[in-house]
Structure formats: C-alpha cells, structure tokens
Amino acid sequence: MPLSKISPLRGFLSATVILVALGIYVVANAIQLGADYRLVTRTHEVLRHLDRIETLKHEAVAESRGYLLAGRGEARDRFWRVSGELHREAALLLDLVADNAPQRTRSQKLLEALDRRLALSADAIRTFRPGQAATINASAARVSAIRAGDVDVARRLDQLRQAERVLLALRSQRAERSAWLVLLATGIGIPLSLLLIGQAHRRLARENRVRQQAEAAASASNAELNATVAQLARLSDSMGALSHYSSMLQGASDAQELYEITSTTFRRLFPGLAGMLYVIRASRDHAELIAHWGSPVAPNDPSPEPHACWSVRRHAPYVIDDLRQGMRCPHIGRPAGAEAVHGVCIPLSAHGEVVGWLSLQGEGRGHIADESLAVRLCEQLSLALANVRLRESLRHQAVRDALTGLFNRRYLEESLAREIARCQRRQQPLAVLMMDVDHFKAFNDRHGHAQGDAALAAFARMVREMCRPEDIACRYGGEEFTLILPETDLATALERAEDIRAGAALLRIGDAGGALLRITVSIGVALMPDHGDVGLELMRAGDRALYRAKHEGRDRVAVAAGASAIGAI
Ligand SMILES: Nc1nc2c(ncn2[C@@H]2O[C@H](COP(=O)(O)OP(=O)(O)OP(=O)(O)O)[C@@H](O)[C@H]2O)c(=O)[nH]1
C-alpha cells in the first residue's frame, strides 16, 4: 500500500512499532557490544599477561644464568623471587581464561612447561657449587633439556597468543557488525518512522482541513436554515397580522373605524415608526391628515395638495433614505434634529384611483423594516376605504335626495316613526314642520327649471345650516320639505319655523343674466302629542296648517288646529 494511502492512525501505530522495535534492537545490541567489549578487554589482558609471563620467564632464566656464571647470590635470590612472581602470573592467567576451555588447557600446559623449565634452572642452581662452572658446561644433557624447555615454553606462549588473537579478531568483527547493524537499523528505522509520522500528520492535517470545511459548510447551512425559519416565522406573523387586519377592516362600519384599526395595527406592527394617514377629499383639491400615531420626527402638513406626495405622483411607494438630505415629499417638513430620519410614503389606490397615502417615519437612515408588509397592509386599507366609500355613497343615495342632499321621503317616514317612539319614551314633545315654496310653478315658468333647481338647493342648504345635529331635514317631494324637530316644544318650533321663513325670504338666487331671484316659503307646524301620536297624523296636521298658511297669504307660519294658545304668526 502506498504511504500516502495509509490512515493517520495506522501511520502513527506503524511508526510507534518501528521506533519501539528499533529501541529494543539498539538496547540489545548495546548489551551485546558491552559484552564484546569486555571480552576484547580480557583478551588484551590475557595477551598482556602472556607478555609478562614471557618477560618474567626470560628474567628468571637470565638470573639463573647470572648465578651459575658469576656465582652471585643476589642473582639466585632474584631467580627465586621472579619464579614466584611467574607462578602468580600463571595463576592469574588461568583465572582469566577460566571460561574458555581450550585456552584453559593451553594455559595449564604452558604452566606445566614453565614449571618444567624453571625446575631445570632451579635444579642447576641447587646443584651449583661456587668454582664449579665448568661442570655445568659439561652437562650437555641438561643444556639440551633447557633448550627444549625454552622452545616448549615459547611454542605454548605462541599458541596461546595465536588463539587469543583469533578470538580478538572474531570479537572485534562481531562488535563491528553489531555496530553496523545498529547504524543500518537506525538509518532505516528512524527515517521510515519520520516518514510515516509526517505522512500521518499530513493526512491528519488534510482530514482536519476537510472536517473544518465540512463544519463551516454545516454551520453556514445551519445559519441559512435558521434564517429561513426566522423568515418563515416572520412571514407567518406578517400573514397572520395581515389576515387579522383584513378581517378587522371588513368588519368596520365606517371610515372612522378604518382609521382607528389602521392606527392600532401600525402602532403594534411598526412600534418605532410614526404614521400619518392622508385621505384625498372627494373634490380632489386637497388631502386631509385624518389619522396619525407615534411621535412624528418631522413636521407634517395637515392639509396638503394631493400631488404633494411623490408616492401619489408615481403610483408606487416612495422611500426616503434620510429626510434631511433626500428628495422629500413637500407634505413633510425638514426634521428639526441633527439625527437622520428615514421614511416611506405608500399610496392608497383603489379601482385605479389614488385615494390617499400613508406616510411612515422613524429615526435613523435606510429602509423601514418589513416594508413589504406595510405595502400589503396599505393595499388592504385601500380596498377597505373604497368599500366603505362605496357603501356610504350607496347609503347616501338610498336615503338622500340628489338635488338638495336632504333626506328623502322614505327616510323621513322611517325616522319620524323612530323619533316619535324615542320622544314618547322620554316623554318629550316633537315638532314637525311642513314647508312649501310659494308659487314655485310660476318661478319655474318665469326663470326656468334650472333656476328652480338652484332655488330648491339654496333653500335646502339654508335649512341644513340652521339644523341641530338631532334635527332631520327631508325633501318631501317637489318643492315641499319636512323638518322633524325632536324634543322641541311648540314655542321653539314656531321660532325655528319663523327663522326658516325669514331666512328663505332673504335668499338671493342668481340667474344667468345676473339678476338676484327671491323665494318665499309657507310653513305648517304640528306637535306631538297635541296634534297626533303617529307620523302620518302629524304630517297631515302639519299639511293642513301649511294649507292654511297658503290660504292666508303665503310667506307665513301656521300651527295645526287644536294647538294651545299660539296660532298663526
Ligand atoms: N325646478 C323644479 N321644479 C319642480 C321640481 N319639483 C316640482 N317642481 C315644480 O313645482 C311646481 C309646483 O307647483 P304647484 O304645486 O302648482 O304649486 P305652486 O306653484 O308652488 O303654488 P303654491 O304651492 O300654491 O304656492 C310644479 O310646476 C312642478 O313642476 C323640481 O325638482 N325642480
């Protein structure tokens, strides 16, 4: 298997095994080398002893000859002393070669040869008599034995030396081989271990890198997943908020409720932002700030022109990164503080027409958070606004007279019955004024139908302006009008009727030629409970009083018959 394919664990294990085996081998070889060294040292000692034995043997022989030739006693004494020393050396030699049987045998034989040779010299010394030197020479047999002994000793010494030298060579060779093998094993084992460790380290580093990359990828995908989950949660919250807002808007009965729901919803969903809700008036000449929430960070025009907002001009949300520097909508003033203010204006469009806009503003620079949610909320608001307007318009059409804007006859009959019941419950009076424009046929004939319409509208406007909020002004039909005055007694009713009559007489209706036309009205007054307890009864009584006012000369007020003290004014 190539080294690069070995796993890091295997690599480290193999390197450890090699290093341990190498260590054991080196220790074993060191022990062997130690033993070899000791043996070599001993061989040198043996050789030294052999040299010493040879030297002592030569000394002993020389001393014996000295004694035999010169008869000096000192030479004889030295002979005995050297002989003793020679024996001690020989004993030491035997000790040194005790574990080597052949050398031991050779050493014993050398010792024996020495003993024999020294015995010859000792014998010659013992038999020597001063002045008898010539006798020695005469003993040829002894001389021959001495020479043979010398040769024998020399031969045995050589044998021992040869054997020790062979041993020395063998031991040196073995020690050298051991050292070389240690070197070889170390030279191979250590680089191989290092290679394995390096390879394992490299693989480990690579695996570490791969693991780190995998961990980084896993953590990135984890973060991505978390972000997606958070986004989904936000989306779900947004959808929930949107759905709740939508259902609340659908339940709203009028525009005012829409504004309140919108204000509450935006305050909750966009807590850091101030909101301004503008609605363009039906006349489209200006917009009106009809609701606001939060603390505005810039001044806002309460009644700007519709085109004062860029979102209306562009029919799209308009983001302002910083109100201090960017292209502000003209309806937003310059923020007073030094801090950046960001904002967005979102148009409210329904059925292709912009009906208003929502302006959101907050401290700091940039886009508002969750702008898309704000846009979708505004879409819902636009639809709800259009629906409420449509509903109000239909309701208006159903109960209002188109020419005068007053309530129509159907509404009159419904509300009269309701108001009578209410006043009866509270034991309060209720007055009904039946009003009719005098000689209106003649007015029409003289000035035209359009002028007639204008006169009716002008009269209706005047009546409406003179009404209290609880009064109900209606066009009964043609040029006839009815005014219901709840909780009004006869005296007050007559006062109000007289005010209307006088007001009508003061009306000036301009014709095409610039002339100012005048009208007068007659009014009949009936009172609940004096003239009846039901609507029809009261209206008939009022009608009769009106007829009387006409009959008595018009431009006057008459009270229905049966009323107490007050008669016609
Ligand atoms: N211009 C205009 N005329 C209307 C309207 N409705 C009713 N008229 C007219 O009002 C006139 C009512 O006339 P009459 O009922 O004869 O009464 P008058 O002329 O007002 O006379 P007196 O009520 O007796 O004073 C008729 O000519 C109708 O055509 C309307 O909506 N516009």
The ligand as a Gaussian input file, in Angstrom:
#p B3LYP/6-31G(d) Opt

LIG

0 1
 N      -87.453000      73.224000     -10.957000
 C      -88.115000      72.297000     -10.332000
 N      -89.407000      72.354000     -10.267000
 C      -90.104000      71.407000      -9.594000
 C      -89.465000      70.346000      -9.010000
 N      -90.398000      69.562000      -8.430000
 C      -91.611000      70.148000      -8.636000
 N      -91.462000      71.294000      -9.365000
 C      -92.448000      72.190000      -9.806000
 O      -93.088000      72.830000      -8.708000
 C      -94.315000      73.263000      -9.141000
 C      -95.331000      73.099000      -8.087000
 O      -96.436000      73.867000      -8.414000
 P      -97.734000      73.813000      -7.653000
 O      -97.929000      72.529000      -6.991000
 O      -98.789000      74.175000      -8.605000
 O      -97.650000      74.886000      -6.580000
 P      -97.141000      76.389000      -6.580000
 O      -96.949000      76.845000      -7.928000
 O      -95.846000      76.357000      -5.786000
 O      -98.167000      77.126000      -5.850000
 P      -98.410000      77.167000      -4.334000
 O      -97.768000      75.904000      -3.765000
 O      -99.860000      77.126000      -4.190000
 O      -97.797000      78.353000      -3.857000
 C      -94.617000      72.489000     -10.396000
 O      -94.589000      73.348000     -11.516000
 C      -93.503000      71.460000     -10.520000
 O      -93.151000      71.239000     -11.869000
 C      -88.076000      70.261000      -9.143000
 O      -87.426000      69.354000      -8.692000
 N      -87.473000      71.268000      -9.806000

